[in-house]
Each structure stands twice: as C-alpha cells, then as structure tokens.
C-alpha cells in the first residue's frame, strides 16, 4: 500500500540542494524492507531564481489547462539534482541514467515510490520561458507538464560552459 501525499516536510529543498552540491550526500538504494517515504511539499530555494521561474511558468501552463499547481518535494529535488549532475558529468542528455536508471528507479533509491512518475530533461542555453516553451512544444514533455494526476515536482539544473542540464521530475499518487 502506498503512503498518501502529506503537506509537511522535515527537510528544506535549499538545505538538501546545498548538501548535494557540496558532495555530502550520496544516493544509496533504500533497504528492501523500508517503507516508501511519502511525497510532501517543500519550498524551492528562493536563491534559484531560474528554477522558481520555471516552476511558475509550468504552473501557469497547468492552470490554463485546468490542472492544479505542482508542489516542490525534497526527494524529487534530490533526484533532479542528481540526474542533472550526472548528465553534465557525462555530457549526455537522456532520461536513462547510470546503469540504465529511470526516474522511477532514481526515486526508489531515495525511498520514494509514487504511483505516477514523469520526467522532462533539456540541455543548452535557456531562459526559463524558452525552456518551458520548448517542453510545451514537445508532445511527450507537454503531456508530462499537463498531466493533472501529477502533483509534485523537483527541478534542478547543472550549469556547464556549454549550457545547462535541466531535470524536472514529477510524481503523483
């Protein structure tokens, strides 16, 4: 049985992002006996103006389509940070990660097992508007963004001299 989403969070996305960026957090597989942790909203780091703008533009598009807003979730932010960093390190944009990982397996390694998952990725030089517009112009990414059954999100980017690697992980019960 899956644990329902709850509206509280013990760890802020800002702290989590700083810990991951400093290399102090490594993602290890959750023990098989561990119960999946619930998805809960958390604040997006206000210092990441681009990510906040991507979230606002994404939620504007969702509202226009009749969907509720996506709420930021710490484990989803951690998964997005990890995947963006991996894509930057390998100079390869892909939904498949190291060893063939997927958004679902990356979340599972963090102890999260939502019923629904989706992921948008991008690489290059984008403004927040051009990134969201590019995702909305792609049928698969648009479907992810406008899926009203998805209610939680993690957004991260890893900047390189060639541009940024973006990951937007979404999930729902």
MDAnalysis code that builds the backbone (N, CA, C; Angstrom):
import MDAnalysis as mda
import numpy as np

u = mda.Universe.empty(519, n_residues=173, atom_resindex=np.repeat(np.arange(173), 3), trajectory=True)
u.add_TopologyAttr("name", ["N", "CA", "C"] * 173)
u.add_TopologyAttr("resid", np.arange(1, 174))
u.add_TopologyAttr("resname", ["UNK", "UNK", "UNK", "UNK", "UNK", "UNK", "UNK", "UNK", "UNK", "UNK", "UNK", "UNK", "UNK", "UNK", "UNK", "UNK", "UNK", "UNK", "UNK", "UNK", "UNK", "UNK", "UNK", "UNK", "UNK", "UNK", "UNK", "UNK", "UNK", "UNK", "UNK", "UNK", "UNK", "UNK", "UNK", "UNK", "UNK", "UNK", "UNK", "UNK", "UNK", "UNK", "UNK", "UNK", "UNK", "UNK", "UNK", "UNK", "UNK", "UNK", "UNK", "UNK", "UNK", "UNK", "UNK", "UNK", "UNK", "UNK", "UNK", "UNK", "UNK", "UNK", "UNK", "UNK", "UNK", "UNK", "UNK", "UNK", "UNK", "UNK", "UNK", "UNK", "UNK", "UNK", "UNK", "UNK", "UNK", "UNK", "UNK", "UNK", "UNK", "UNK", "UNK", "UNK", "UNK", "UNK", "UNK", "UNK", "UNK", "UNK", "UNK", "UNK", "UNK", "UNK", "UNK", "UNK", "UNK", "UNK", "UNK", "UNK", "UNK", "UNK", "UNK", "UNK", "UNK", "UNK", "UNK", "UNK", "UNK", "UNK", "UNK", "UNK", "UNK", "UNK", "UNK", "UNK", "UNK", "UNK", "UNK", "UNK", "UNK", "UNK", "UNK", "UNK", "UNK", "UNK", "UNK", "UNK", "UNK", "UNK", "UNK", "UNK", "UNK", "UNK", "UNK", "UNK", "UNK", "UNK", "UNK", "UNK", "UNK", "UNK", "UNK", "UNK", "UNK", "UNK", "UNK", "UNK", "UNK", "UNK", "UNK", "UNK", "UNK", "UNK", "UNK", "UNK", "UNK", "UNK", "UNK", "UNK", "UNK", "UNK", "UNK", "UNK", "UNK", "UNK", "UNK", "UNK", "UNK", "UNK", "UNK", "UNK", "UNK"])
u.atoms.positions = np.array([
    [0.836, -1.180, 0.000],
    [0.000, 0.000, 0.000],
    [0.880, 1.243, 0.000],
    [0.555, 2.194, -0.847],
    [1.340, 3.418, -0.934],
    [0.894, 4.400, 0.138],
    [1.868, 5.157, 0.655],
    [1.558, 6.174, 1.637],
    [1.053, 7.407, 0.905],
    [-0.057, 8.013, 1.331],
    [-0.582, 9.191, 0.638],
    [0.333, 10.394, 0.794],
    [0.170, 11.359, -0.108],
    [0.935, 12.592, -0.041],
    [0.514, 13.370, 1.193],
    [1.466, 14.038, 1.840],
    [1.164, 14.826, 3.026],
    [1.745, 16.225, 2.873],
    [1.143, 17.229, 3.511],
    [1.551, 18.618, 3.314],
    [2.613, 19.154, 4.263],
    [3.490, 18.324, 4.782],
    [4.568, 18.841, 5.628],
    [5.890, 18.256, 5.171],
    [6.987, 18.945, 5.496],
    [8.297, 18.475, 5.063],
    [9.338, 18.703, 6.153],
    [10.126, 17.676, 6.509],
    [11.139, 17.850, 7.534],
    [12.440, 18.448, 7.016],
    [12.635, 18.529, 5.693],
    [13.907, 18.969, 5.130],
    [13.638, 19.963, 4.024],
    [14.257, 21.116, 4.073],
    [14.015, 22.109, 3.033],
    [14.826, 21.775, 1.787],
    [14.286, 22.150, 0.639],
    [14.975, 21.929, -0.625],
    [16.285, 22.712, -0.665],
    [16.330, 23.887, -0.028],
    [17.560, 24.682, -0.029],
    [18.681, 23.945, 0.681],
    [18.377, 23.375, 1.842],
    [19.388, 22.628, 2.593],
    [19.799, 21.392, 1.814],
    [18.837, 20.671, 1.280],
    [19.128, 19.467, 0.513],
    [20.002, 19.795, -0.692],
    [19.653, 20.858, -1.417],
    [20.440, 21.258, -2.584],
    [21.867, 21.597, -2.219],
    [22.049, 22.304, -1.112],
    [23.396, 22.668, -0.674],
    [24.202, 21.432, -0.282],
    [23.553, 20.496, 0.382],
    [24.235, 19.263, 0.806],
    [24.656, 18.442, -0.414],
    [23.751, 18.302, -1.379],
    [24.083, 17.533, -2.591],
    [25.167, 18.246, -3.386],
    [25.032, 19.581, -3.552],
    [26.017, 20.344, -4.325],
    [27.404, 20.258, -3.696],
    [27.457, 20.184, -2.380],
    [28.747, 20.088, -1.691],
    [29.323, 18.675, -1.724],
    [28.565, 17.741, -2.304],
    [29.045, 16.372, -2.387],
    [28.941, 15.613, -1.080],
    [28.119, 16.112, -0.154],
    [27.998, 15.467, 1.148],
    [26.907, 14.414, 1.187],
    [26.117, 14.321, 0.124],
    [25.035, 13.344, 0.079],
    [25.275, 12.401, -1.074],
    [25.235, 11.128, -0.801],
    [25.287, 10.141, -1.861],
    [23.981, 9.369, -1.813],
    [23.497, 9.006, -2.967],
    [22.229, 8.299, -3.032],
    [22.507, 6.811, -3.008],
    [21.948, 6.141, -2.041],
    [22.090, 4.691, -1.924],
    [20.705, 4.075, -1.991],
    [20.637, 2.872, -2.454],
    [19.350, 2.189, -2.544],
    [18.756, 2.033, -1.147],
    [17.444, 2.263, -1.068],
    [16.753, 2.069, 0.209],
    [16.680, 0.584, 0.495],
    [16.769, 0.188, 1.751],
    [16.650, -1.229, 2.081],
    [15.307, -1.769, 1.587],
    [15.297, -3.000, 1.145],
    [14.085, -3.603, 0.592],
    [12.939, -3.570, 1.584],
    [13.230, -3.639, 2.873],
    [12.181, -3.669, 3.886],
    [11.691, -2.274, 4.270],
    [12.379, -1.221, 3.811],
    [11.992, 0.135, 4.191],
    [10.690, 0.522, 3.498],
    [9.786, 1.115, 4.248],
    [8.528, 1.599, 3.680],
    [8.826, 2.850, 2.859],
    [8.171, 3.011, 1.714],
    [8.407, 4.212, 0.911],
    [8.029, 5.464, 1.708],
    [8.857, 6.495, 1.578],
    [8.523, 7.729, 2.267],
    [7.475, 8.488, 1.463],
    [6.624, 9.246, 2.146],
    [5.560, 9.961, 1.445],
    [6.106, 11.168, 0.699],
    [5.396, 11.588, -0.325],
    [5.715, 12.824, -1.013],
    [5.073, 13.957, -0.227],
    [5.861, 14.974, 0.086],
    [5.364, 16.119, 0.841],
    [5.903, 17.403, 0.216],
    [5.125, 18.491, 0.237],
    [5.611, 19.754, -0.330],
    [6.756, 20.333, 0.484],
    [7.613, 21.083, -0.196],
    [8.721, 21.790, 0.438],
    [8.983, 23.056, -0.363],
    [9.627, 24.047, 0.212],
    [9.909, 25.265, -0.551],
    [11.060, 25.063, -1.531],
    [10.950, 25.676, -2.711],
    [12.059, 25.684, -3.663],
    [13.030, 26.769, -3.201],
    [14.332, 26.533, -3.302],
    [15.272, 27.566, -2.840],
    [15.022, 28.882, -3.573],
    [14.715, 29.937, -2.828],
    [14.426, 31.230, -3.447],
    [15.652, 31.798, -4.135],
    [16.847, 31.308, -3.790],
    [18.057, 31.784, -4.436],
    [18.164, 31.271, -5.864],
    [17.445, 30.212, -6.209],
    [17.472, 29.676, -7.572],
    [16.339, 30.319, -8.367],
    [16.593, 31.537, -8.811],
    [15.571, 32.332, -9.486],
    [15.085, 31.642, -10.755],
    [15.982, 31.049, -11.527],
    [15.565, 30.377, -12.767],
    [14.643, 29.188, -12.487],
    [14.987, 28.370, -11.511],
    [14.139, 27.224, -11.183],
    [12.779, 27.694, -10.680],
    [12.763, 28.763, -9.889],
    [11.483, 29.293, -9.406],
    [10.639, 29.808, -10.572],
    [11.291, 30.437, -11.546],
    [10.560, 30.933, -12.718],
    [10.050, 29.768, -13.566],
    [10.857, 28.705, -13.718],
    [10.400, 27.516, -14.446],
    [9.173, 26.932, -13.755],
    [9.196, 26.854, -12.434],
    [8.042, 26.344, -11.696],
    [6.822, 27.230, -11.928],
    [6.993, 28.542, -11.843],
    [5.866, 29.460, -12.032],
    [5.291, 29.333, -13.444],
    [6.146, 29.278, -14.446],
    [5.672, 29.154, -15.833],
    [5.010, 27.798, -16.072],
    [5.569, 26.751, -15.473],
    [4.961, 25.424, -15.574],
    [3.575, 25.449, -14.947],
    [3.466, 26.035, -13.774],
    [2.170, 26.087, -13.100],
    [1.173, 26.987, -13.827],
    [1.660, 28.041, -14.503],
    [0.773, 28.865, -15.334],
    [0.182, 28.020, -16.466],
    [1.032, 27.223, -17.128],
    [0.560, 26.361, -18.216],
    [-0.417, 25.323, -17.688],
    [-0.144, 24.777, -16.515],
    [-1.049, 23.794, -15.919],
    [-2.392, 24.428, -15.570],
    [-2.377, 25.638, -15.031],
    [-3.628, 26.323, -14.688],
    [-4.461, 26.577, -15.938],
    [-3.801, 26.978, -17.028],
    [-4.513, 27.225, -18.279],
    [-5.148, 25.943, -18.822],
    [-4.553, 24.793, -18.467],
    [-5.085, 23.500, -18.910],
    [-6.066, 22.903, -17.899],
    [-6.323, 23.628, -16.804],
    [-7.266, 23.142, -15.799],
    [-6.663, 22.244, -14.741],
    [-5.326, 22.203, -14.639],
    [-4.644, 21.372, -13.633],
    [-4.261, 22.216, -12.427],
    [-4.128, 21.557, -11.284],
    [-3.621, 22.226, -10.095],
    [-2.121, 22.444, -10.210],
    [-1.569, 23.265, -9.322],
    [-0.129, 23.539, -9.371],
    [0.692, 22.341, -8.905],
    [1.919, 22.262, -9.405],
    [2.886, 21.291, -8.901],
    [3.498, 21.855, -7.631],
    [3.642, 21.023, -6.610],
    [4.258, 21.405, -5.351],
    [5.647, 20.798, -5.279],
    [6.619, 21.566, -4.846],
    [8.001, 21.093, -4.761],
    [8.111, 20.049, -3.657],
    [8.911, 19.017, -3.917],
    [9.100, 17.911, -2.980],
    [10.596, 17.622, -2.871],
    [11.111, 17.521, -1.624],
    [12.551, 17.343, -1.402],
    [13.166, 16.133, -2.106],
    [12.597, 14.913, -1.984],
    [13.214, 13.791, -2.698],
    [13.199, 13.967, -4.219],
    [12.169, 14.637, -4.741],
    [12.138, 14.886, -6.185],
    [13.219, 15.897, -6.565],
    [13.448, 16.901, -5.710],
    [14.539, 17.848, -5.947],
    [15.874, 17.099, -5.923],
    [16.060, 16.211, -4.946],
    [17.307, 15.439, -4.854],
    [17.521, 14.601, -6.111],
    [16.453, 13.957, -6.601],
    [16.562, 13.142, -7.819],
    [16.893, 14.017, -9.019],
    [16.297, 15.208, -9.088],
    [16.568, 16.122, -10.202],
    [18.008, 16.627, -10.156],
    [18.482, 16.974, -8.958],
    [19.865, 17.438, -8.806],
    [20.832, 16.332, -9.225],
    [20.581, 15.137, -8.737],
    [21.461, 14.003, -9.057],
    [21.502, 13.751, -10.568],
    [20.336, 13.756, -11.213],
    [20.297, 13.438, -12.646],
    [20.907, 14.566, -13.482],
    [20.627, 15.817, -13.130],
    [21.235, 16.932, -13.872],
    [22.754, 16.889, -13.749],
    [23.264, 16.602, -12.551],
    [24.708, 16.493, -12.354],
    [25.315, 15.366, -13.152],
    [24.605, 14.236, -13.195],
    [25.104, 13.099, -13.966],
    [25.132, 13.412, -15.465],
    [24.062, 14.054, -15.957],
    [24.044, 14.415, -17.377],
    [25.182, 15.375, -17.700],
    [25.428, 16.351, -16.831],
    [26.516, 17.301, -17.059],
    [27.868, 16.597, -17.034],
    [28.052, 15.673, -16.089],
    [29.334, 14.963, -15.967],
    [29.626, 14.093, -17.183],
    [28.572, 13.550, -17.790],
    [28.755, 12.678, -18.951],
    [28.524, 13.409, -20.270],
    [28.156, 14.694, -20.191],
    [27.835, 15.498, -21.378],
    [26.825, 14.769, -22.261],
    [25.821, 14.183, -21.616],
    [24.813, 13.405, -22.347],
    [23.439, 13.666, -21.736],
    [22.541, 14.193, -22.566],
    [21.175, 14.413, -22.104],
    [20.352, 13.162, -22.394],
    [19.762, 12.608, -21.350],
    [18.989, 11.385, -21.504],
    [18.109, 11.178, -20.286],
    [16.993, 10.482, -20.481],
    [16.168, 10.085, -19.336],
    [16.788, 8.875, -18.633],
    [17.627, 8.133, -19.348],
    [18.314, 6.979, -18.746],
    [19.573, 7.472, -18.044],
    [19.743, 7.044, -16.813],
    [20.922, 7.443, -16.047],
    [21.928, 6.322, -15.973],
    [22.847, 6.454, -15.042],
    [23.898, 5.466, -14.848],
    [23.291, 4.088, -14.639],
    [23.846, 3.134, -15.307],
    [23.372, 1.760, -15.162],
    [21.951, 1.557, -15.656],
    [21.460, 2.477, -16.490],
    [20.110, 2.335, -17.022],
    [19.020, 2.825, -16.084],
    [19.370, 3.625, -15.073],
    [18.358, 4.109, -14.131],
    [17.292, 4.924, -14.849],
    [16.116, 4.950, -14.259],
    [14.973, 5.699, -14.781],
    [14.512, 6.657, -13.686],
    [13.613, 7.581, -14.003],
    [13.097, 8.433, -12.926],
    [12.540, 7.596, -11.774],
    [11.828, 6.530, -12.077],
    [11.233, 5.692, -11.031],
    [12.311, 4.997, -10.188],
    [13.354, 4.467, -10.825],
    [14.394, 3.783, -10.042],
    [15.234, 4.780, -9.257],
    [15.433, 5.984, -9.805],
    [16.176, 7.005, -9.052],
    [15.383, 7.426, -7.810],
    [14.065, 7.557, -7.947],
    [13.236, 7.887, -6.781],
    [13.217, 6.721, -5.797],
    [13.149, 5.510, -6.307],
    [13.167, 4.333, -5.436],
    [14.436, 4.275, -4.612],
    [15.564, 4.687, -5.202],
    [16.830, 4.703, -4.459],
    [16.784, 5.704, -3.313],
    [15.877, 6.669, -3.398],
    [15.699, 7.650, -2.324],
    [14.578, 7.244, -1.375],
    [14.012, 6.061, -1.601],
    [12.958, 5.571, -0.734],
    [11.570, 6.082, -1.073],
    [11.398, 6.615, -2.292],
    [10.116, 7.165, -2.716],
    [9.541, 6.266, -3.807],
    [8.263, 5.905, -3.672],
    [7.626, 5.025, -4.656],
    [6.240, 5.551, -5.027],
    [6.173, 6.680, -5.749],
    [4.870, 7.196, -6.138],
    [4.217, 6.300, -7.185],
    [2.905, 6.406, -7.301],
    [2.172, 5.629, -8.306],
    [2.523, 6.111, -9.717],
    [2.655, 7.415, -9.884],
    [2.955, 8.005, -11.191],
    [4.267, 8.772, -11.145],
    [5.065, 8.665, -12.199],
    [6.270, 9.485, -12.332],
    [6.382, 9.965, -13.769],
    [7.036, 11.090, -13.944],
    [7.325, 11.636, -15.268],
    [8.581, 12.489, -15.129],
    [9.251, 12.717, -16.251],
    [10.481, 13.499, -16.196],
    [10.643, 14.265, -17.501],
    [11.035, 15.526, -17.369],
    [11.421, 16.348, -18.511],
    [12.894, 16.693, -18.346],
    [13.662, 16.572, -19.411],
    [15.066, 16.956, -19.383],
    [15.341, 17.878, -20.564],
    [16.410, 18.656, -20.433],
    [16.834, 19.549, -21.513],
    [18.301, 19.878, -21.305],
    [18.957, 20.255, -22.386],
    [20.350, 20.688, -22.309],
    [20.545, 21.851, -23.267],
    [21.258, 22.862, -22.811],
    [21.545, 24.010, -23.657],
    [21.384, 25.305, -22.894],
    [21.414, 26.393, -23.635],
    [21.267, 27.722, -23.048],
    [19.805, 28.132, -23.161],
    [19.136, 28.208, -22.040],
    [17.718, 28.531, -21.998],
    [17.452, 29.642, -21.002],
    [16.452, 30.450, -21.312],
    [15.815, 31.256, -20.285],
    [14.736, 30.357, -19.700],
    [14.162, 30.748, -18.590],
    [13.066, 29.952, -18.030],
    [11.926, 29.845, -19.042],
    [11.591, 30.950, -19.685],
    [10.498, 30.961, -20.665],
    [10.813, 30.046, -21.853],
    [12.022, 30.138, -22.400],
    [12.341, 29.316, -23.573],
    [12.387, 27.832, -23.210],
    [12.782, 27.510, -21.982],
    [12.801, 26.117, -21.546],
    [11.384, 25.565, -21.456],
    [10.503, 26.270, -20.765],
    [9.126, 25.797, -20.626],
    [8.441, 25.769, -21.994],
    [8.697, 26.772, -22.838],
    [8.119, 26.773, -24.188],
    [8.606, 25.566, -24.993],
    [9.893, 25.213, -24.853],
    [10.426, 24.044, -25.568],
    [9.745, 22.771, -25.079],
    [9.564, 22.627, -23.771],
    [8.873, 21.457, -23.237],
    [7.424, 21.415, -23.703],
    [6.762, 22.565, -23.746],
    [5.367, 22.595, -24.197],
    [5.241, 22.302, -25.687],
    [6.284, 22.573, -26.465],
    [6.271, 22.301, -27.903],
    [6.550, 20.829, -28.225],
    [7.046, 20.080, -27.254],
    [7.343, 18.657, -27.435],
    [6.155, 17.847, -26.912],
    [5.535, 17.010, -27.756],
    [4.333, 16.283, -27.300],
    [4.522, 15.491, -26.002],
    [5.620, 14.766, -25.849],
    [5.837, 13.968, -24.647],
    [6.049, 14.819, -23.413],
    [6.874, 15.873, -23.560],
    [7.123, 16.757, -22.423],
    [5.858, 17.535, -22.063],
    [5.106, 17.959, -23.062],
    [3.843, 18.668, -22.822],
    [2.874, 17.769, -22.039],
    [2.786, 16.510, -22.462],
    [1.902, 15.558, -21.773],
    [2.298, 15.447, -20.298],
    [3.600, 15.398, -20.029],
    [4.067, 15.347, -18.639],
    [3.670, 16.602, -17.869],
    [3.953, 17.761, -18.449],
    [3.667, 19.024, -17.762],
    [2.187, 19.205, -17.464],
    [1.341, 18.738, -18.372],
    [-0.096, 18.987, -18.248],
    [-0.864, 17.776, -17.741],
    [-0.175, 16.826, -17.131],
    [-0.838, 15.669, -16.531],
    [-1.360, 16.083, -15.160],
    [-2.666, 16.248, -15.065],
    [-3.284, 16.724, -13.821],
    [-3.165, 15.727, -12.674],
    [-2.799, 14.477, -12.956],
    [-2.617, 13.477, -11.904],
    [-1.258, 13.609, -11.216],
    [-0.358, 14.395, -11.781],
    [0.939, 14.653, -11.165],
    [0.804, 15.902, -10.305],
    [1.249, 15.831, -9.056],
    [1.067, 16.968, -8.166],
    [2.331, 17.478, -7.502],
    [3.443, 16.765, -7.695],
    [4.694, 17.133, -7.031],
    [5.814, 17.222, -8.052],
    [6.823, 18.051, -7.748],
    [7.901, 18.288, -8.702],
    [9.220, 18.537, -7.977],
    [10.296, 18.194, -8.655],
    [11.646, 18.589, -8.282],
    [12.289, 19.167, -9.525],
    [12.887, 20.321, -9.433],
    [13.509, 20.987, -10.582],
    [14.955, 21.287, -10.223],
    [15.859, 20.985, -11.148],
    [17.271, 21.292, -10.912],
    [17.980, 21.510, -12.238],
    [19.059, 22.249, -12.157],
    [19.912, 22.424, -13.331],
    [21.362, 22.354, -12.885],
    [22.207, 21.946, -13.810],
    [23.645, 21.925, -13.565],
    [24.261, 22.718, -14.699],
    [24.888, 23.849, -14.378],
    [25.465, 24.724, -15.390],
    [26.841, 24.229, -15.827],
    [27.080, 24.274, -17.137],
    [28.382, 23.964, -17.713],
    [28.729, 25.104, -18.673],
    [29.959, 25.184, -19.131],
    [30.303, 26.232, -20.102],
    [29.472, 26.147, -21.394],
    [29.010, 24.964, -21.739],
    [28.226, 24.773, -22.968],
    [26.741, 25.052, -22.765],
    [26.319, 25.226, -21.540],
    [24.904, 25.439, -21.240],
    [24.529, 24.652, -19.996],
    [23.251, 24.607, -19.729],
    [22.778, 23.930, -18.519],
    [22.106, 22.611, -18.858],
    [22.173, 21.671, -17.920],
    [21.432, 20.411, -17.996],
    [20.292, 20.518, -16.990],
    [19.071, 20.469, -17.484],
    [17.876, 20.634, -16.671],
    [17.171, 19.304, -16.473],
    [16.642, 19.106, -15.291],
    [15.784, 17.951, -14.995],
    [14.577, 18.451, -14.210],
    [13.409, 18.014, -14.636],
    [12.159, 18.294, -13.936],
    [11.506, 16.926, -13.691],
    [11.501, 16.490, -12.434],
    [10.904, 15.203, -12.059],
    [9.542, 15.481, -11.451],
    [8.521, 14.769, -11.933],
    [7.161, 14.953, -11.412],
    [6.627, 13.616, -10.914],
    [5.744, 13.684, -9.919],
    [5.186, 12.458, -9.358],
    [3.790, 12.739, -8.789],
    [3.045, 11.657, -8.617],
    [1.716, 11.765, -8.014],
    [1.269, 10.408, -7.495],
    [0.292, 10.459, -6.615],
    [-0.230, 9.204, -6.051],
    [-1.040, 8.483, -7.074],
])
